Amino acid sequence: ASDAEQSKPLAMDSVFNIFSVTKAFTNLLVLQAIDQGRFALTTPISQLIPEFTGRGREKIQMWHLLSHQAGLPIIFEVVPGWYIDNFAEVARTVIAEVAPVDAPCTKVAYSPLANHVLMAEALLRTDPKQRRYRQIVQEEILDPLGMRDTAVGLRADLRARKVVPDFRNN
């Protein structure tokens, strides 16, 4: 079913949330940005996001984020009960609050929220066209692949076909 009441059956053209697929998009876009010369694997994140300094953060390089070796904590929210629907607010909070708990390359620790927010923010700050994240994904990944029914966020034209995720007992 495509709704919480289980009254609406799935259709061949139902639209689902992509959730963590955006992490793969971010990784791809980072590698494209490196290929374009906007920064390198070894570029310190603090060079791209100057306010992300202190507390050992200036030692973190782009490749540390890509490989989850930045030493950042394994967190899925920075603020308890946080609703992470506003990227700018999430980025500001991660930049202000999140600091390493280990030195880079000490261990692999999956920190998807912090790592991918920092990489996405670095992409935004170095984008020559000054686009928003969803626009970059659309223009650099989805459009070239002909993925017309895929988007970051819910486009108005897809709303009627959206499957409501069921998080009960999760």
MODELLER restraints for C-alpha pairs under 7 A, 6 or more apart:
rsr = mdl.restraints
at = mdl.atoms
rsr.add(forms.Gaussian(group=physical.xy_distance, feature=features.Distance(at['CA:1:A'], at['CA:7:A']), mean=6.51, stdev=0.5))
rsr.add(forms.Gaussian(group=physical.xy_distance, feature=features.Distance(at['CA:1:A'], at['CA:8:A']), mean=5.45, stdev=0.5))
rsr.add(forms.Gaussian(group=physical.xy_distance, feature=features.Distance(at['CA:1:A'], at['CA:9:A']), mean=4.41, stdev=0.5))
rsr.add(forms.Gaussian(group=physical.xy_distance, feature=features.Distance(at['CA:1:A'], at['CA:10:A']), mean=5.33, stdev=0.5))
rsr.add(forms.Gaussian(group=physical.xy_distance, feature=features.Distance(at['CA:2:A'], at['CA:8:A']), mean=5.52, stdev=0.5))
rsr.add(forms.Gaussian(group=physical.xy_distance, feature=features.Distance(at['CA:2:A'], at['CA:9:A']), mean=5.71, stdev=0.5))
rsr.add(forms.Gaussian(group=physical.xy_distance, feature=features.Distance(at['CA:2:A'], at['CA:10:A']), mean=5.25, stdev=0.5))
rsr.add(forms.Gaussian(group=physical.xy_distance, feature=features.Distance(at['CA:2:A'], at['CA:163:A']), mean=4.60, stdev=0.5))
rsr.add(forms.Gaussian(group=physical.xy_distance, feature=features.Distance(at['CA:2:A'], at['CA:164:A']), mean=6.11, stdev=0.5))
rsr.add(forms.Gaussian(group=physical.xy_distance, feature=features.Distance(at['CA:3:A'], at['CA:163:A']), mean=6.22, stdev=0.5))
rsr.add(forms.Gaussian(group=physical.xy_distance, feature=features.Distance(at['CA:3:A'], at['CA:164:A']), mean=5.36, stdev=0.5))
rsr.add(forms.Gaussian(group=physical.xy_distance, feature=features.Distance(at['CA:4:A'], at['CA:164:A']), mean=6.84, stdev=0.5))
rsr.add(forms.Gaussian(group=physical.xy_distance, feature=features.Distance(at['CA:4:A'], at['CA:166:A']), mean=6.24, stdev=0.5))
rsr.add(forms.Gaussian(group=physical.xy_distance, feature=features.Distance(at['CA:14:A'], at['CA:161:A']), mean=4.98, stdev=0.5))
rsr.add(forms.Gaussian(group=physical.xy_distance, feature=features.Distance(at['CA:14:A'], at['CA:162:A']), mean=5.99, stdev=0.5))
rsr.add(forms.Gaussian(group=physical.xy_distance, feature=features.Distance(at['CA:14:A'], at['CA:163:A']), mean=6.41, stdev=0.5))
rsr.add(forms.Gaussian(group=physical.xy_distance, feature=features.Distance(at['CA:15:A'], at['CA:161:A']), mean=5.43, stdev=0.5))
rsr.add(forms.Gaussian(group=physical.xy_distance, feature=features.Distance(at['CA:15:A'], at['CA:162:A']), mean=4.54, stdev=0.5))
rsr.add(forms.Gaussian(group=physical.xy_distance, feature=features.Distance(at['CA:15:A'], at['CA:163:A']), mean=5.82, stdev=0.5))
rsr.add(forms.Gaussian(group=physical.xy_distance, feature=features.Distance(at['CA:16:A'], at['CA:162:A']), mean=5.95, stdev=0.5))
rsr.add(forms.Gaussian(group=physical.xy_distance, feature=features.Distance(at['CA:16:A'], at['CA:163:A']), mean=5.41, stdev=0.5))
rsr.add(forms.Gaussian(group=physical.xy_distance, feature=features.Distance(at['CA:23:A'], at['CA:116:A']), mean=6.37, stdev=0.5))
rsr.add(forms.Gaussian(group=physical.xy_distance, feature=features.Distance(at['CA:25:A'], at['CA:137:A']), mean=6.96, stdev=0.5))
rsr.add(forms.Gaussian(group=physical.xy_distance, feature=features.Distance(at['CA:26:A'], at['CA:116:A']), mean=6.88, stdev=0.5))
rsr.add(forms.Gaussian(group=physical.xy_distance, feature=features.Distance(at['CA:26:A'], at['CA:120:A']), mean=6.23, stdev=0.5))
rsr.add(forms.Gaussian(group=physical.xy_distance, feature=features.Distance(at['CA:27:A'], at['CA:66:A']), mean=6.84, stdev=0.5))
rsr.add(forms.Gaussian(group=physical.xy_distance, feature=features.Distance(at['CA:30:A'], at['CA:123:A']), mean=6.75, stdev=0.5))
rsr.add(forms.Gaussian(group=physical.xy_distance, feature=features.Distance(at['CA:33:A'], at['CA:39:A']), mean=6.73, stdev=0.5))
rsr.add(forms.Gaussian(group=physical.xy_distance, feature=features.Distance(at['CA:34:A'], at['CA:40:A']), mean=5.25, stdev=0.5))
rsr.add(forms.Gaussian(group=physical.xy_distance, feature=features.Distance(at['CA:34:A'], at['CA:41:A']), mean=6.98, stdev=0.5))
rsr.add(forms.Gaussian(group=physical.xy_distance, feature=features.Distance(at['CA:38:A'], at['CA:126:A']), mean=6.46, stdev=0.5))
rsr.add(forms.Gaussian(group=physical.xy_distance, feature=features.Distance(at['CA:41:A'], at['CA:61:A']), mean=6.89, stdev=0.5))
rsr.add(forms.Gaussian(group=physical.xy_distance, feature=features.Distance(at['CA:41:A'], at['CA:62:A']), mean=5.08, stdev=0.5))
rsr.add(forms.Gaussian(group=physical.xy_distance, feature=features.Distance(at['CA:41:A'], at['CA:63:A']), mean=4.93, stdev=0.5))
rsr.add(forms.Gaussian(group=physical.xy_distance, feature=features.Distance(at['CA:42:A'], at['CA:61:A']), mean=5.31, stdev=0.5))
rsr.add(forms.Gaussian(group=physical.xy_distance, feature=features.Distance(at['CA:42:A'], at['CA:62:A']), mean=5.90, stdev=0.5))
rsr.add(forms.Gaussian(group=physical.xy_distance, feature=features.Distance(at['CA:42:A'], at['CA:63:A']), mean=6.31, stdev=0.5))
rsr.add(forms.Gaussian(group=physical.xy_distance, feature=features.Distance(at['CA:43:A'], at['CA:61:A']), mean=5.31, stdev=0.5))
rsr.add(forms.Gaussian(group=physical.xy_distance, feature=features.Distance(at['CA:43:A'], at['CA:62:A']), mean=5.80, stdev=0.5))
rsr.add(forms.Gaussian(group=physical.xy_distance, feature=features.Distance(at['CA:44:A'], at['CA:58:A']), mean=6.43, stdev=0.5))
rsr.add(forms.Gaussian(group=physical.xy_distance, feature=features.Distance(at['CA:44:A'], at['CA:59:A']), mean=6.56, stdev=0.5))
rsr.add(forms.Gaussian(group=physical.xy_distance, feature=features.Distance(at['CA:44:A'], at['CA:60:A']), mean=5.60, stdev=0.5))
rsr.add(forms.Gaussian(group=physical.xy_distance, feature=features.Distance(at['CA:44:A'], at['CA:61:A']), mean=4.07, stdev=0.5))
rsr.add(forms.Gaussian(group=physical.xy_distance, feature=features.Distance(at['CA:44:A'], at['CA:62:A']), mean=6.27, stdev=0.5))
rsr.add(forms.Gaussian(group=physical.xy_distance, feature=features.Distance(at['CA:45:A'], at['CA:58:A']), mean=6.93, stdev=0.5))
rsr.add(forms.Gaussian(group=physical.xy_distance, feature=features.Distance(at['CA:45:A'], at['CA:60:A']), mean=6.04, stdev=0.5))
rsr.add(forms.Gaussian(group=physical.xy_distance, feature=features.Distance(at['CA:45:A'], at['CA:61:A']), mean=5.45, stdev=0.5))
rsr.add(forms.Gaussian(group=physical.xy_distance, feature=features.Distance(at['CA:45:A'], at['CA:62:A']), mean=6.09, stdev=0.5))
rsr.add(forms.Gaussian(group=physical.xy_distance, feature=features.Distance(at['CA:46:A'], at['CA:52:A']), mean=5.11, stdev=0.5))
rsr.add(forms.Gaussian(group=physical.xy_distance, feature=features.Distance(at['CA:46:A'], at['CA:53:A']), mean=5.76, stdev=0.5))
rsr.add(forms.Gaussian(group=physical.xy_distance, feature=features.Distance(at['CA:46:A'], at['CA:58:A']), mean=5.36, stdev=0.5))
rsr.add(forms.Gaussian(group=physical.xy_distance, feature=features.Distance(at['CA:48:A'], at['CA:122:A']), mean=5.74, stdev=0.5))
rsr.add(forms.Gaussian(group=physical.xy_distance, feature=features.Distance(at['CA:49:A'], at['CA:122:A']), mean=6.57, stdev=0.5))
rsr.add(forms.Gaussian(group=physical.xy_distance, feature=features.Distance(at['CA:52:A'], at['CA:95:A']), mean=5.53, stdev=0.5))
rsr.add(forms.Gaussian(group=physical.xy_distance, feature=features.Distance(at['CA:55:A'], at['CA:99:A']), mean=6.27, stdev=0.5))
rsr.add(forms.Gaussian(group=physical.xy_distance, feature=features.Distance(at['CA:56:A'], at['CA:100:A']), mean=6.58, stdev=0.5))
rsr.add(forms.Gaussian(group=physical.xy_distance, feature=features.Distance(at['CA:57:A'], at['CA:99:A']), mean=6.30, stdev=0.5))
rsr.add(forms.Gaussian(group=physical.xy_distance, feature=features.Distance(at['CA:57:A'], at['CA:100:A']), mean=6.53, stdev=0.5))
rsr.add(forms.Gaussian(group=physical.xy_distance, feature=features.Distance(at['CA:60:A'], at['CA:70:A']), mean=5.67, stdev=0.5))
rsr.add(forms.Gaussian(group=physical.xy_distance, feature=features.Distance(at['CA:60:A'], at['CA:104:A']), mean=6.30, stdev=0.5))
rsr.add(forms.Gaussian(group=physical.xy_distance, feature=features.Distance(at['CA:64:A'], at['CA:70:A']), mean=4.55, stdev=0.5))
rsr.add(forms.Gaussian(group=physical.xy_distance, feature=features.Distance(at['CA:64:A'], at['CA:104:A']), mean=6.72, stdev=0.5))
rsr.add(forms.Gaussian(group=physical.xy_distance, feature=features.Distance(at['CA:65:A'], at['CA:115:A']), mean=5.16, stdev=0.5))
rsr.add(forms.Gaussian(group=physical.xy_distance, feature=features.Distance(at['CA:68:A'], at['CA:108:A']), mean=5.48, stdev=0.5))
rsr.add(forms.Gaussian(group=physical.xy_distance, feature=features.Distance(at['CA:68:A'], at['CA:109:A']), mean=5.60, stdev=0.5))
rsr.add(forms.Gaussian(group=physical.xy_distance, feature=features.Distance(at['CA:68:A'], at['CA:110:A']), mean=5.50, stdev=0.5))
rsr.add(forms.Gaussian(group=physical.xy_distance, feature=features.Distance(at['CA:68:A'], at['CA:111:A']), mean=6.48, stdev=0.5))
rsr.add(forms.Gaussian(group=physical.xy_distance, feature=features.Distance(at['CA:69:A'], at['CA:104:A']), mean=5.58, stdev=0.5))
rsr.add(forms.Gaussian(group=physical.xy_distance, feature=features.Distance(at['CA:69:A'], at['CA:105:A']), mean=4.96, stdev=0.5))
rsr.add(forms.Gaussian(group=physical.xy_distance, feature=features.Distance(at['CA:69:A'], at['CA:107:A']), mean=5.93, stdev=0.5))
rsr.add(forms.Gaussian(group=physical.xy_distance, feature=features.Distance(at['CA:69:A'], at['CA:108:A']), mean=4.79, stdev=0.5))
rsr.add(forms.Gaussian(group=physical.xy_distance, feature=features.Distance(at['CA:69:A'], at['CA:109:A']), mean=6.34, stdev=0.5))
rsr.add(forms.Gaussian(group=physical.xy_distance, feature=features.Distance(at['CA:70:A'], at['CA:104:A']), mean=4.52, stdev=0.5))
rsr.add(forms.Gaussian(group=physical.xy_distance, feature=features.Distance(at['CA:70:A'], at['CA:105:A']), mean=6.53, stdev=0.5))
rsr.add(forms.Gaussian(group=physical.xy_distance, feature=features.Distance(at['CA:71:A'], at['CA:100:A']), mean=4.86, stdev=0.5))
rsr.add(forms.Gaussian(group=physical.xy_distance, feature=features.Distance(at['CA:71:A'], at['CA:101:A']), mean=5.66, stdev=0.5))
rsr.add(forms.Gaussian(group=physical.xy_distance, feature=features.Distance(at['CA:71:A'], at['CA:102:A']), mean=4.37, stdev=0.5))
rsr.add(forms.Gaussian(group=physical.xy_distance, feature=features.Distance(at['CA:71:A'], at['CA:103:A']), mean=5.33, stdev=0.5))
rsr.add(forms.Gaussian(group=physical.xy_distance, feature=features.Distance(at['CA:71:A'], at['CA:104:A']), mean=5.00, stdev=0.5))
rsr.add(forms.Gaussian(group=physical.xy_distance, feature=features.Distance(at['CA:71:A'], at['CA:109:A']), mean=6.95, stdev=0.5))
rsr.add(forms.Gaussian(group=physical.xy_distance, feature=features.Distance(at['CA:72:A'], at['CA:99:A']), mean=6.12, stdev=0.5))
rsr.add(forms.Gaussian(group=physical.xy_distance, feature=features.Distance(at['CA:72:A'], at['CA:100:A']), mean=4.15, stdev=0.5))
rsr.add(forms.Gaussian(group=physical.xy_distance, feature=features.Distance(at['CA:72:A'], at['CA:101:A']), mean=5.74, stdev=0.5))
rsr.add(forms.Gaussian(group=physical.xy_distance, feature=features.Distance(at['CA:72:A'], at['CA:102:A']), mean=6.86, stdev=0.5))
rsr.add(forms.Gaussian(group=physical.xy_distance, feature=features.Distance(at['CA:72:A'], at['CA:111:A']), mean=6.44, stdev=0.5))
rsr.add(forms.Gaussian(group=physical.xy_distance, feature=features.Distance(at['CA:73:A'], at['CA:100:A']), mean=6.31, stdev=0.5))
rsr.add(forms.Gaussian(group=physical.xy_distance, feature=features.Distance(at['CA:73:A'], at['CA:101:A']), mean=5.90, stdev=0.5))
rsr.add(forms.Gaussian(group=physical.xy_distance, feature=features.Distance(at['CA:73:A'], at['CA:111:A']), mean=6.16, stdev=0.5))
rsr.add(forms.Gaussian(group=physical.xy_distance, feature=features.Distance(at['CA:74:A'], at['CA:109:A']), mean=6.45, stdev=0.5))
rsr.add(forms.Gaussian(group=physical.xy_distance, feature=features.Distance(at['CA:74:A'], at['CA:110:A']), mean=5.92, stdev=0.5))
rsr.add(forms.Gaussian(group=physical.xy_distance, feature=features.Distance(at['CA:74:A'], at['CA:111:A']), mean=4.51, stdev=0.5))
rsr.add(forms.Gaussian(group=physical.xy_distance, feature=features.Distance(at['CA:75:A'], at['CA:111:A']), mean=6.08, stdev=0.5))
rsr.add(forms.Gaussian(group=physical.xy_distance, feature=features.Distance(at['CA:75:A'], at['CA:113:A']), mean=6.72, stdev=0.5))
rsr.add(forms.Gaussian(group=physical.xy_distance, feature=features.Distance(at['CA:76:A'], at['CA:113:A']), mean=5.78, stdev=0.5))
rsr.add(forms.Gaussian(group=physical.xy_distance, feature=features.Distance(at['CA:78:A'], at['CA:94:A']), mean=6.97, stdev=0.5))
rsr.add(forms.Gaussian(group=physical.xy_distance, feature=features.Distance(at['CA:84:A'], at['CA:90:A']), mean=6.37, stdev=0.5))
rsr.add(forms.Gaussian(group=physical.xy_distance, feature=features.Distance(at['CA:91:A'], at['CA:117:A']), mean=5.99, stdev=0.5))
rsr.add(forms.Gaussian(group=physical.xy_distance, feature=features.Distance(at['CA:91:A'], at['CA:121:A']), mean=6.88, stdev=0.5))
rsr.add(forms.Gaussian(group=physical.xy_distance, feature=features.Distance(at['CA:94:A'], at['CA:114:A']), mean=6.27, stdev=0.5))
rsr.add(forms.Gaussian(group=physical.xy_distance, feature=features.Distance(at['CA:124:A'], at['CA:130:A']), mean=6.58, stdev=0.5))
rsr.add(forms.Gaussian(group=physical.xy_distance, feature=features.Distance(at['CA:124:A'], at['CA:131:A']), mean=6.77, stdev=0.5))
rsr.add(forms.Gaussian(group=physical.xy_distance, feature=features.Distance(at['CA:124:A'], at['CA:132:A']), mean=6.68, stdev=0.5))
rsr.add(forms.Gaussian(group=physical.xy_distance, feature=features.Distance(at['CA:124:A'], at['CA:133:A']), mean=6.68, stdev=0.5))
rsr.add(forms.Gaussian(group=physical.xy_distance, feature=features.Distance(at['CA:134:A'], at['CA:152:A']), mean=5.25, stdev=0.5))
rsr.add(forms.Gaussian(group=physical.xy_distance, feature=features.Distance(at['CA:138:A'], at['CA:151:A']), mean=6.76, stdev=0.5))
